[in-house]
Amino acid sequence: MGIGTFLEGETFLIAGGALAHRGLLSLPLVMGSAFLGGVAGDQVWFHLGRRFGHRFLDRQARWRDRSLALETWLQRRRTLFVLGFRFVYGIRSVTPAFLGASGYSPARFLALDVLGGLAWALAVGGLGWGLGAALKAVLHRAARVEEVFAAAVLLGLGSWMLARRVRRDRSSKHDST
């Protein structure tokens, strides 16, 4: 779970929460390992951005311009952004690298990343648990639907066979008179 959330968090965490609902995994362990894996991944990306980000942006003029615009926008919203970036699909890996390249304080990033990671692991793990409960209810209903469908097919087949026999019997009685 931790390795999965290090790479692609939401999918593994939702699946882990659903499996925990089925009793195959422990929800606290799913959430804990997702939290650890997510924060570890963020820290790796942050420090890679801090070490290599400037060189990368210097070679990519288009990205450099975008990063300057993003930095200006973030000046007023940095804390909230760092707490919530992981909830926005598609920016989870690049945000820590960008923040590292922008000179964001490593200690501040770690503190906010831990808080955001904890909120994320609890919320998305809980969502997975809830989806597991919903899936169980749907599958339970589907089993009933399958039974009703099977009964309808058997009833239809039996009615068709009975009607065919009645026609054959009438036809044979009609031919004998």
KEBAFI-591581 format. One record per residue: residue number from 1; y, x, z of N, C-alpha, C, CB in turn. Coordinates in steps of 0.02 Angstrom, whole numbers, plus 50000, padded with zeros to 5 digits. Glycine has a CB too. Example, Ala and Ser with C-alpha at 12.3 -4.5 7.8 and 13.67 -1.06 7.14 Angstrom:
REM residues 2
+------+---------+--------+-------+----------+---------+-------+---------+--------+-------+----------+---------+-------+
: resi : n_north : n_east :  n_up : ca_north : ca_east : ca_up : c_north : c_east :  c_up : cb_north : cb_east : cb_up :
+------+---------+--------+-------+----------+---------+-------+---------+--------+-------+----------+---------+-------+
:    1 :   49716 :  50660 : 50390 :    49775 :   50615 : 50390 :   49835 :  50660 : 50390 :    49776 :   50565 : 50452 :
:    2 :   49888 :  50642 : 50354 :    49947 :   50684 : 50357 :   50002 :  50645 : 50394 :    49970 :   50704 : 50286 :
+------+---------+--------+-------+----------+---------+-------+---------+--------+-------+----------+---------+-------+
This chain:
REM residues 177
+------+---------+--------+-------+----------+---------+-------+---------+--------+-------+----------+---------+-------+
: resi : n_north : n_east :  n_up : ca_north : ca_east : ca_up : c_north : c_east :  c_up : cb_north : cb_east : cb_up :
+------+---------+--------+-------+----------+---------+-------+---------+--------+-------+----------+---------+-------+
:    1 :   49940 :  50042 : 50000 :    50000 :   50000 : 50000 :   50063 :  50044 : 50000 :    50000 :   49953 : 50061 :
:    2 :   50064 :  50095 : 50043 :    50122 :   50139 : 50047 :   50135 :  50174 : 49981 :    50113 :   50189 : 50102 :
:    3 :   50082 :  50199 : 49949 :    50090 :   50233 : 49884 :   50115 :  50183 : 49832 :    50024 :   50266 : 49861 :
:    4 :   50089 :  50123 : 49832 :    50111 :   50072 : 49785 :   50184 :  50055 : 49794 :    50069 :   50009 : 49792 :
:    5 :   50207 :  50050 : 49855 :    50278 :   50033 : 49866 :   50323 :  50093 : 49854 :    50288 :   50007 : 49937 :
:    6 :   50295 :  50153 : 49857 :    50332 :   50213 : 49839 :   50351 :  50209 : 49765 :    50291 :   50277 : 49854 :
:    7 :   50306 :  50181 : 49724 :    50316 :   50178 : 49652 :   50346 :  50111 : 49630 :    50250 :   50190 : 49616 :
:    8 :   50313 :  50056 : 49646 :    50335 :   49990 : 49625 :   50324 :  49942 : 49683 :    50296 :   49966 : 49561 :
:    9 :   50375 :  49930 : 49720 :    50367 :   49898 : 49784 :   50351 :  49824 : 49785 :    50426 :   49907 : 49821 :
:   10 :   50389 :  49783 : 49750 :    50383 :   49711 : 49757 :   50313 :  49686 : 49739 :    50434 :   49677 : 49713 :
:   11 :   50286 :  49711 : 49685 :    50220 :   49687 : 49662 :   50168 :  49700 : 49715 :    50201 :   49720 : 49596 :
:   12 :   50166 :  49761 : 49741 :    50116 :   49779 : 49791 :   50127 :  49742 : 49856 :    50116 :   49854 : 49803 :
:   13 :   50189 :  49734 : 49876 :    50203 :   49701 : 49940 :   50187 :  49627 : 49936 :    50277 :   49711 : 49959 :
:   14 :   50204 :  49594 : 49882 :    50187 :   49523 : 49875 :   50111 :  49514 : 49873 :    50219 :   49493 : 49811 :
:   15 :   50077 :  49556 : 49834 :    50004 :   49552 : 49831 :   49973 :  49566 : 49900 :    49976 :   49601 : 49779 :
:   16 :   49999 :  49616 : 49935 :    49974 :   49632 : 50001 :   49985 :  49575 : 50050 :    50007 :   49695 : 50027 :
:   17 :   50043 :  49542 : 50047 :    50056 :   49485 : 50090 :   50009 :  49428 : 50075 :    50128 :   49461 : 50081 :
:   18 :   49995 :  49416 : 50011 :    49948 :   49362 : 49992 :   49878 :  49379 : 50016 :    49949 :   49352 : 49915 :
:   19 :   49857 :  49442 : 50009 :    49791 :   49462 : 50033 :   49787 :  49458 : 50109 :    49775 :   49533 : 50010 :
:   20 :   49842 :  49472 : 50143 :    49844 :   49465 : 50215 :   49835 :  49392 : 50236 :    49910 :   49493 : 50244 :
:   21 :   49863 :  49347 : 50197 :    49854 :   49276 : 50213 :   49780 :  49257 : 50207 :    49896 :   49232 : 50166 :
:   22 :   49745 :  49287 : 50160 :    49674 :   49273 : 50151 :   49631 :  49307 : 50205 :    49651 :   49296 : 50082 :
:   23 :   49663 :  49349 : 50246 :    49626 :   49384 : 50299 :   49595 :  49449 : 50276 :    49573 :   49339 : 50326 :
:   24 :   49611 :  49471 : 50215 :    49582 :   49533 : 50189 :   49621 :  49595 : 50211 :    49580 :   49529 : 50114 :
:   25 :   49684 :  49586 : 50229 :    49727 :   49640 : 50254 :   49765 :  49615 : 50315 :    49776 :   49666 : 50199 :
:   26 :   49792 :  49662 : 50352 :    49833 :   49645 : 50410 :   49906 :  49642 : 50388 :    49824 :   49697 : 50468 :
:   27 :   49940 :  49586 : 50399 :    50010 :   49579 : 50378 :   50055 :  49631 : 50410 :    50035 :   49509 : 50394 :
:   28 :   50050 :  49644 : 50475 :    50093 :   49697 : 50503 :   50081 :  49765 : 50472 :    50082 :   49701 : 50578 :
:   29 :   50018 :  49781 : 50456 :    50003 :   49844 : 50423 :   50029 :  49846 : 50351 :    49929 :   49859 : 50424 :
:   30 :   50024 :  49789 : 50316 :    50051 :   49785 : 50248 :   50126 :  49796 : 50250 :    50036 :   49715 : 50217 :
:   31 :   50161 :  49762 : 50294 :    50233 :   49769 : 50299 :   50253 :  49839 : 50322 :    50262 :   49717 : 50348 :
:   32 :   50217 :  49866 : 50370 :    50232 :   49933 : 50395 :   50222 :  49987 : 50342 :    50189 :   49949 : 50455 :
:   33 :   50167 :  49983 : 50305 :    50155 :   50034 : 50254 :   50204 :  50025 : 50195 :    50083 :   50030 : 50229 :
:   34 :   50222 :  49963 : 50180 :    50272 :   49951 : 50127 :   50340 :  49980 : 50148 :    50278 :   49876 : 50111 :
:   35 :   50357 :  49970 : 50210 :    50420 :   49997 : 50236 :   50420 :  50073 : 50231 :    50430 :   49975 : 50309 :
:   36 :   50367 :  50105 : 50256 :    50364 :   50178 : 50254 :   50363 :  50205 : 50183 :    50301 :   50202 : 50291 :
:   37 :   50323 :  50175 : 50140 :    50320 :   50197 : 50070 :   50386 :  50186 : 50034 :    50264 :   50161 : 50034 :
:   38 :   50418 :  50129 : 50045 :    50482 :   50115 : 50013 :   50537 :  50163 : 50034 :    50503 :   50044 : 50027 :
:   39 :   50542 :  50174 : 50099 :    50594 :   50219 : 50124 :   50580 :  50291 : 50101 :    50597 :   50216 : 50202 :
:   40 :   50517 :  50311 : 50103 :    50499 :   50379 : 50080 :   50518 :  50387 : 50006 :    50424 :   50393 : 50090 :
:   41 :   50503 :  50337 : 49965 :    50521 :   50341 : 49895 :   50596 :  50344 : 49885 :    50493 :   50280 : 49858 :
:   42 :   50633 :  50304 : 49922 :    50706 :   50305 : 49917 :   50734 :  50373 : 49936 :    50737 :   50252 : 49962 :
:   43 :   50705 :  50403 : 49988 :    50730 :   50468 : 50010 :   50716 :  50522 : 49958 :    50698 :   50487 : 50077 :
:   44 :   50658 :  50519 : 49927 :    50642 :   50568 : 49874 :   50691 :  50560 : 49816 :    50569 :   50558 : 49848 :
:   45 :   50703 :  50498 : 49793 :    50750 :   50487 : 49738 :   50821 :  50508 : 49757 :    50749 :   50413 : 49717 :
:   46 :   50840 :  50493 : 49819 :    50907 :   50512 : 49842 :   50916 :  50588 : 49838 :    50919 :   50487 : 49914 :
:   47 :   50868 :  50624 : 49864 :    50875 :   50697 : 49866 :   50867 :  50729 : 49797 :    50824 :   50727 : 49914 :
:   48 :   50828 :  50698 : 49753 :    50825 :   50721 : 49683 :   50893 :  50711 : 49649 :    50769 :   50684 : 49644 :
:   49 :   50923 :  50653 : 49662 :    50989 :   50639 : 49634 :   51041 :  50687 : 49662 :    51010 :   50568 : 49649 :
:   50 :   51035 :  50702 : 49725 :    51082 :   50748 : 49757 :   51076 :  50818 : 49728 :    51070 :   50750 : 49833 :
:   51 :   51014 :  50837 : 49713 :    51002 :   50905 : 49688 :   51015 :  50912 : 49613 :    50930 :   50926 : 49703 :
:   52 :   50992 :  50862 : 49573 :    50995 :   50869 : 49500 :   51040 :  50818 : 49465 :    50926 :   50862 : 49472 :
:   53 :   51067 :  50770 : 49502 :    51104 :   50716 : 49472 :   51166 :  50737 : 49435 :    51124 :   50668 : 49524 :
:   54 :   51204 :  50783 : 49462 :    51266 :   50805 : 49429 :   51251 :  50838 : 49362 :    51304 :   50853 : 49474 :
:   55 :   51200 :  50880 : 49360 :    51182 :   50912 : 49297 :   51161 :  50861 : 49245 :    51125 :   50963 : 49308 :
:   56 :   51123 :  50812 : 49266 :    51101 :   50759 : 49220 :   51161 :  50720 : 49194 :    51052 :   50712 : 49255 :
:   57 :   51206 :  50700 : 49239 :    51264 :   50660 : 49218 :   51312 :  50701 : 49174 :    51301 :   50633 : 49279 :
:   58 :   51317 :  50766 : 49186 :    51360 :   50808 : 49145 :   51336 :  50810 : 49072 :    51364 :   50879 : 49174 :
:   59 :   51271 :  50804 : 49062 :    51244 :   50806 : 48994 :   51244 :  50737 : 48961 :    51173 :   50833 : 48995 :
:   60 :   51253 :  50684 : 48999 :    51251 :   50616 : 48972 :   51319 :  50583 : 48982 :    51195 :   50574 : 49007 :
:   61 :   51363 :  50590 : 48933 :    51432 :   50565 : 48940 :   51433 :  50490 : 48953 :    51472 :   50581 : 48877 :
:   62 :   51391 :  50453 : 48918 :    51390 :   50380 : 48927 :   51371 :  50361 : 48998 :    51342 :   50348 : 48877 :
:   63 :   51321 :  50394 : 49026 :    51300 :   50380 : 49095 :   51353 :  50402 : 49144 :    51234 :   50415 : 49110 :
:   64 :   51385 :  50458 : 49130 :    51438 :   50483 : 49175 :   51494 :  50432 : 49180 :    51465 :   50552 : 49150 :
:   65 :   51515 :  50404 : 49122 :    51568 :   50354 : 49123 :   51547 :  50292 : 49163 :    51586 :   50334 : 49052 :
:   66 :   51486 :  50271 : 49152 :    51461 :   50213 : 49190 :   51457 :  50228 : 49265 :    51391 :   50192 : 49165 :
:   67 :   51436 :  50288 : 49282 :    51430 :   50305 : 49353 :   51499 :  50308 : 49386 :    51394 :   50372 : 49362 :
:   68 :   51549 :  50331 : 49350 :    51617 :   50331 : 49378 :   51642 :  50260 : 49390 :    51666 :   50369 : 49330 :
:   69 :   51629 :  50215 : 49343 :    51649 :   50145 : 49352 :   51611 :  50114 : 49411 :    51635 :   50104 : 49288 :
:   70 :   51547 :  50130 : 49417 :    51507 :   50104 : 49472 :   51531 :  50132 : 49539 :    51433 :   50120 : 49462 :
:   71 :   51548 :  50196 : 49541 :    51574 :   50226 : 49602 :   51637 :  50192 : 49626 :    51587 :   50300 : 49592 :
:   72 :   51682 :  50177 : 49579 :    51745 :   50143 : 49597 :   51729 :  50074 : 49627 :    51790 :   50135 : 49535 :
:   73 :   51685 :  50038 : 49596 :    51666 :   49971 : 49620 :   51633 :  49977 : 49690 :    51618 :   49937 : 49571 :
:   74 :   51593 :  50028 : 49700 :    51556 :   50036 : 49762 :   51599 :  50058 : 49821 :    51501 :   50085 : 49753 :
:   75 :   51657 :  50085 : 49809 :    51699 :   50110 : 49864 :   51709 :  50058 : 49918 :    51767 :   50133 : 49837 :
:   76 :   51716 :  49995 : 49898 :    51728 :   49941 : 49947 :   51664 :  49907 : 49970 :    51774 :   49889 : 49918 :
:   77 :   51609 :  49918 : 49935 :    51548 :   49880 : 49949 :   51487 :  49924 : 49964 :    51532 :   49835 : 49890 :
:   78 :   51497 :  49987 : 49977 :    51441 :   50034 : 49983 :   51390 :  50015 : 50036 :    51468 :   50102 : 49999 :
:   79 :   51412 :  49997 : 50095 :    51365 :   49982 : 50149 :   51322 :  49923 : 50131 :    51403 :   49969 : 50215 :
:   80 :   51352 :  49869 : 50109 :    51314 :   49810 : 50089 :   51268 :  49826 : 50031 :    51362 :   49753 : 50071 :
:   81 :   51292 :  49865 : 49984 :    51251 :   49883 : 49926 :   51190 :  49924 : 49947 :    51293 :   49923 : 49875 :
:   82 :   51199 :  49973 : 49991 :    51143 :   50014 : 50013 :   51093 :  49972 : 50052 :    51168 :   50073 : 50056 :
:   83 :   51117 :  49924 : 50091 :    51071 :   49880 : 50128 :   51031 :  49834 : 50082 :    51111 :   49839 : 50178 :
:   84 :   51061 :  49815 : 50026 :    51029 :   49764 : 49985 :   51005 :  49783 : 49916 :    51074 :   49709 : 49978 :
:   85 :   51014 :  49846 : 49894 :    50996 :   49863 : 49826 :   50923 :  49851 : 49810 :    51013 :   49935 : 49813 :
:   86 :   50880 :  49859 : 49858 :    50808 :   49852 : 49844 :   50788 :  49780 : 49830 :    50768 :   49878 : 49904 :
:   87 :   50832 :  49733 : 49844 :    50818 :   49663 : 49829 :   50836 :  49644 : 49757 :    50855 :   49617 : 49877 :
:   88 :   50868 :  49690 : 49722 :    50889 :   49678 : 49652 :   50839 :  49714 : 49607 :    50962 :   49703 : 49639 :
:   89 :   50800 :  49675 : 49571 :    50748 :   49704 : 49529 :   50778 :  49748 : 49474 :    50706 :   49647 : 49497 :
:   90 :   50748 :  49805 : 49464 :    50768 :   49849 : 49410 :   50814 :  49906 : 49430 :    50801 :   49810 : 49359 :
:   91 :   50843 :  49904 : 49490 :    50888 :   49958 : 49510 :   50862 :  49997 : 49570 :    50957 :   49930 : 49525 :
:   92 :   50803 :  49980 : 49593 :    50778 :   50010 : 49655 :   50770 :  50085 : 49650 :    50712 :   49979 : 49673 :
:   93 :   50745 :  50112 : 49595 :    50734 :   50184 : 49590 :   50797 :  50222 : 49573 :    50682 :   50198 : 49538 :
:   94 :   50839 :  50193 : 49531 :    50899 :   50230 : 49509 :   50954 :  50231 : 49561 :    50925 :   50201 : 49444 :
:   95 :   50958 :  50180 : 49603 :    51012 :   50177 : 49652 :   51011 :  50235 : 49701 :    51008 :   50111 : 49690 :
:   96 :   50954 :  50251 : 49732 :    50955 :   50309 : 49778 :   50974 :  50373 : 49741 :    50887 :   50317 : 49811 :
:   97 :   50950 :  50383 : 49680 :    50967 :   50443 : 49642 :   51042 :  50444 : 49627 :    50927 :   50446 : 49576 :
:   98 :   51069 :  50388 : 49608 :    51141 :   50384 : 49595 :   51182 :  50398 : 49658 :    51160 :   50314 : 49567 :
:   99 :   51161 :  50368 : 49714 :    51197 :   50380 : 49776 :   51193 :  50454 : 49797 :    51169 :   50336 : 49832 :
:  100 :   51135 :  50485 : 49786 :    51129 :   50556 : 49801 :   51175 :  50598 : 49757 :    51057 :   50578 : 49792 :
:  101 :   51179 :  50581 : 49693 :    51222 :   50618 : 49647 :   51296 :  50606 : 49662 :    51207 :   50599 : 49574 :
:  102 :   51312 :  50549 : 49691 :    51382 :   50532 : 49704 :   51409 :  50565 : 49768 :    51390 :   50458 : 49708 :
:  103 :   51366 :  50601 : 49804 :    51390 :   50635 : 49864 :   51387 :  50591 : 49926 :    51459 :   50659 : 49854 :
:  104 :   51351 :  50536 : 49924 :    51344 :   50492 : 49982 :   51312 :  50532 : 50039 :    51301 :   50429 : 49965 :
:  105 :   51332 :  50517 : 50099 :    51307 :   50553 : 50158 :   51231 :  50542 : 50167 :    51345 :   50530 : 50221 :
:  106 :   51192 :  50596 : 50170 :    51119 :   50587 : 50179 :   51101 :  50552 : 50245 :    51085 :   50655 : 50178 :
:  107 :   51137 :  50566 : 50298 :    51122 :   50534 : 50363 :   51138 :  50459 : 50359 :    51163 :   50567 : 50420 :
:  108 :   51195 :  50443 : 50330 :    51213 :   50372 : 50323 :   51164 :  50336 : 50277 :    51285 :   50365 : 50296 :
:  109 :   51145 :  50368 : 50223 :    51096 :   50337 : 50178 :   51030 :  50324 : 50213 :    51085 :   50380 : 50115 :
:  110 :   51007 :  50373 : 50252 :    50944 :   50365 : 50288 :   50948 :  50306 : 50337 :    50926 :   50429 : 50326 :
:  111 :   51002 :  50302 : 50375 :    51009 :   50248 : 50424 :   51011 :  50180 : 50390 :    51073 :   50257 : 50466 :
:  112 :   51051 :  50173 : 50338 :    51055 :   50109 : 50303 :   50992 :  50094 : 50264 :    51115 :   50108 : 50256 :
:  113 :   50960 :  50145 : 50238 :    50897 :   50136 : 50201 :   50842 :  50111 : 50247 :    50876 :   50202 : 50167 :
:  114 :   50840 :  50137 : 50308 :    50790 :   50114 : 50357 :   50802 :  50040 : 50373 :    50793 :   50156 : 50422 :
:  115 :   50865 :  50020 : 50384 :    50879 :   49950 : 50399 :   50863 :  49905 : 50339 :    50953 :   49941 : 50419 :
:  116 :   50886 :  49925 : 50280 :    50872 :   49886 : 50220 :   50798 :  49883 : 50204 :    50910 :   49915 : 50160 :
:  117 :   50763 :  49939 : 50214 :    50691 :   49941 : 50202 :   50652 :  49896 : 50249 :    50665 :   50012 : 50209 :
:  118 :   50674 :  49893 : 50311 :    50642 :   49849 : 50359 :   50652 :  49775 : 50340 :    50669 :   49862 : 50431 :
:  119 :   50714 :  49758 : 50323 :    50728 :   49689 : 50301 :   50688 :  49672 : 50239 :    50803 :   49679 : 50288 :
:  120 :   50684 :  49718 : 50192 :    50647 :   49707 : 50130 :   50572 :  49697 : 50143 :    50658 :   49766 : 50082 :
:  121 :   50543 :  49741 : 50184 :    50471 :   49736 : 50198 :   50454 :  49671 : 50232 :    50448 :   49796 : 50241 :
:  122 :   50496 :  49649 : 50279 :    50484 :   49586 : 50314 :   50493 :  49526 : 50268 :    50530 :   49579 : 50375 :
:  123 :   50546 :  49527 : 50228 :    50561 :   49469 : 50185 :   50510 :  49463 : 50128 :    50631 :   49475 : 50156 :
:  124 :   50498 :  49517 : 50093 :    50453 :   49514 : 50035 :   50380 :  49508 : 50057 :    50462 :   49576 : 49990 :
:  125 :   50362 :  49541 : 50113 :    50295 :   49532 : 50140 :   50284 :  49459 : 50162 :    50284 :   49579 : 50199 :
:  126 :   50335 :  49430 : 50193 :    50331 :   49359 : 50213 :   50326 :  49314 : 50152 :    50392 :   49340 : 50254 :
:  127 :   50362 :  49331 : 50099 :    50357 :   49293 : 50036 :   50286 :  49297 : 50009 :    50408 :   49320 : 49984 :
:  128 :   50257 :  49356 : 50010 :    50187 :   49363 : 49988 :   50139 :  49322 : 50029 :    50167 :   49436 : 49990 :
:  129 :   50150 :  49322 : 50095 :    50109 :   49281 : 50140 :   50116 :  49207 : 50121 :    50131 :   49292 : 50215 :
:  130 :   50178 :  49185 : 50110 :    50189 :   49115 : 50090 :   50158 :  49098 : 50023 :    50264 :   49100 : 50089 :
:  131 :   50163 :  49144 : 49976 :    50131 :   49133 : 49911 :   50056 :  49130 : 49917 :    50152 :   49188 : 49861 :
:  132 :   50028 :  49170 : 49962 :    49956 :   49167 : 49975 :   49936 :  49099 : 50002 :    49936 :   49221 : 50024 :
:  133 :   49977 :  49071 : 50046 :    49963 :   49004 : 50073 :   49969 :  48951 : 50018 :    50012 :   48987 : 50131 :
:  134 :   50020 :  48958 : 49976 :    50028 :   48910 : 49921 :   49971 :  48915 : 49872 :    50095 :   48922 : 49884 :
:  135 :   49950 :  48976 : 49856 :    49894 :   48986 : 49810 :   49830 :  48956 : 49838 :    49885 :   49060 : 49795 :
:  136 :   49820 :  48964 : 49902 :    49760 :   48935 : 49934 :   49761 :  48859 : 49927 :    49757 :   48955 : 50010 :
:  137 :   49819 :  48828 : 49939 :    49824 :   48755 : 49933 :   49812 :  48733 : 49861 :    49892 :   48731 : 49957 :
:  138 :   49839 :  48770 : 49813 :    49830 :   48753 : 49743 :   49757 :  48759 : 49723 :    49874 :   48798 : 49697 :
:  139 :   49725 :  48813 : 49745 :    49654 :   48822 : 49728 :   49611 :  48770 : 49762 :    49632 :   48892 : 49748 :
:  140 :   49630 :  48750 : 49823 :    49592 :   48698 : 49858 :   49597 :  48632 : 49819 :    49618 :   48689 : 49930 :
:  141 :   49659 :  48616 : 49796 :    49668 :   48556 : 49756 :   49633 :  48563 : 49689 :    49742 :   48543 : 49745 :
:  142 :   49634 :  48623 : 49660 :    49601 :   48633 : 49595 :   49527 :  48621 : 49601 :    49615 :   48704 : 49570 :
:  143 :   49497 :  48639 : 49658 :    49426 :   48626 : 49668 :   49413 :  48551 : 49667 :    49401 :   48658 : 49734 :
:  144 :   49457 :  48513 : 49698 :    49450 :   48440 : 49696 :   49459 :  48413 : 49626 :    49500 :   48407 : 49744 :
:  145 :   49508 :  48441 : 49590 :    49520 :   48420 : 49521 :   49459 :  48434 : 49478 :    49583 :   48455 : 49492 :
:  146 :   49429 :  48493 : 49489 :    49369 :   48510 : 49452 :   49313 :  48461 : 49466 :    49346 :   48582 : 49469 :
:  147 :   49306 :  48441 : 49529 :    49254 :   48393 : 49547 :   49267 :  48326 : 49514 :    49250 :   48385 : 49623 :
:  148 :   49330 :  48303 : 49516 :    49347 :   48239 : 49484 :   49336 :  48244 : 49408 :    49420 :   48220 : 49499 :
:  149 :   49356 :  48300 : 49379 :    49347 :   48310 : 49307 :   49273 :  48310 : 49289 :    49380 :   48376 : 49284 :
:  150 :   49232 :  48346 : 49329 :    49160 :   48348 : 49316 :   49130 :  48278 : 49323 :    49125 :   48396 : 49365 :
:  151 :   49151 :  48240 : 49373 :    49127 :   48172 : 49381 :   49147 :  48128 : 49322 :    49153 :   48141 : 49447 :
:  152 :   49209 :  48136 : 49298 :    49232 :   48097 : 49241 :   49193 :  48115 : 49178 :    49308 :   48109 : 49229 :
:  153 :   49179 :  48179 : 49169 :    49139 :   48200 : 49110 :   49069 :  48171 : 49115 :    49136 :   48277 : 49105 :
:  154 :   49038 :  48176 : 49174 :    48971 :   48148 : 49182 :   48970 :  48072 : 49173 :    48944 :   48165 : 49251 :
:  155 :   49021 :  48038 : 49201 :    49026 :   47966 : 49192 :   49035 :  47948 : 49119 :    49084 :   47938 : 49235 :
:  156 :   49078 :  47985 : 49084 :    49090 :   47973 : 49013 :   49027 :  47986 : 48972 :    49147 :   48016 : 48987 :
:  157 :   48992 :  48039 : 48987 :    48930 :   48055 : 48952 :   48877 :  48003 : 48965 :    48905 :   48125 : 48972 :
:  158 :   48872 :  47983 : 49028 :    48823 :   47930 : 49046 :   48840 :  47864 : 49012 :    48821 :   47920 : 49122 :
:  159 :   48904 :  47846 : 49009 :    48925 :   47784 : 48976 :   48910 :  47788 : 48901 :    49000 :   47771 : 48987 :
:  160 :   48923 :  47844 : 48871 :    48910 :   47853 : 48800 :   48836 :  47847 : 48785 :    48937 :   47921 : 48775 :
:  161 :   48794 :  47878 : 48827 :    48721 :   47875 : 48818 :   48696 :  47803 : 48827 :    48685 :   47922 : 48866 :
:  162 :   48723 :  47768 : 48878 :    48703 :   47699 : 48890 :   48723 :  47654 : 48832 :    48734 :   47674 : 48956 :
:  163 :   48786 :  47663 : 48808 :    48809 :   47622 : 48752 :   48766 :  47636 : 48690 :    48882 :   47636 : 48737 :
:  164 :   48748 :  47697 : 48679 :    48707 :   47714 : 48621 :   48638 :  47682 : 48627 :    48701 :   47790 : 48615 :
:  165 :   48611 :  47683 : 48686 :    48544 :   47653 : 48697 :   48546 :  47577 : 48688 :    48517 :   47670 : 48768 :
:  166 :   48600 :  47547 : 48715 :    48607 :   47474 : 48707 :   48612 :  47457 : 48633 :    48670 :   47448 : 48745 :
:  167 :   48651 :  47494 : 48594 :    48657 :   47481 : 48522 :   48590 :  47490 : 48487 :    48709 :   47529 : 48491 :
:  168 :   48554 :  47542 : 48506 :    48489 :   47554 : 48476 :   48441 :  47498 : 48492 :    48460 :   47622 : 48499 :
:  169 :   48441 :  47475 : 48556 :    48397 :   47420 : 48576 :   48415 :  47356 : 48539 :    48402 :   47408 : 48652 :
:  170 :   48480 :  47342 : 48531 :    48502 :   47282 : 48494 :   48481 :  47287 : 48421 :    48579 :   47273 : 48499 :
:  171 :   48488 :  47347 : 48394 :    48471 :   47358 : 48325 :   48397 :  47349 : 48314 :    48493 :   47427 : 48302 :
:  172 :   48355 :  47374 : 48360 :    48284 :   47367 : 48353 :   48262 :  47295 : 48364 :    48248 :   47414 : 48401 :
:  173 :   48295 :  47256 : 48409 :    48279 :   47186 : 48419 :   48300 :  47145 : 48359 :    48313 :   47159 : 48483 :
:  174 :   48356 :  47164 : 48330 :    48382 :   47129 : 48271 :   48336 :  47140 : 48211 :    48453 :   47152 : 48256 :
:  175 :   48308 :  47200 : 48206 :    48263 :   47216 : 48151 :   48197 :  47182 : 48158 :    48253 :   47291 : 48145 :
:  176 :   48173 :  47169 : 48219 :    48108 :   47138 : 48230 :   48110 :  47062 : 48221 :    48084 :   47154 : 48299 :
:  177 :   48167 :  47029 : 48220 :    48170 :   46957 : 48210 :   48178 :  46937 : 48140 :    48225 :   46928 : 48248 :
+------+---------+--------+-------+----------+---------+-------+---------+--------+-------+----------+---------+-------+
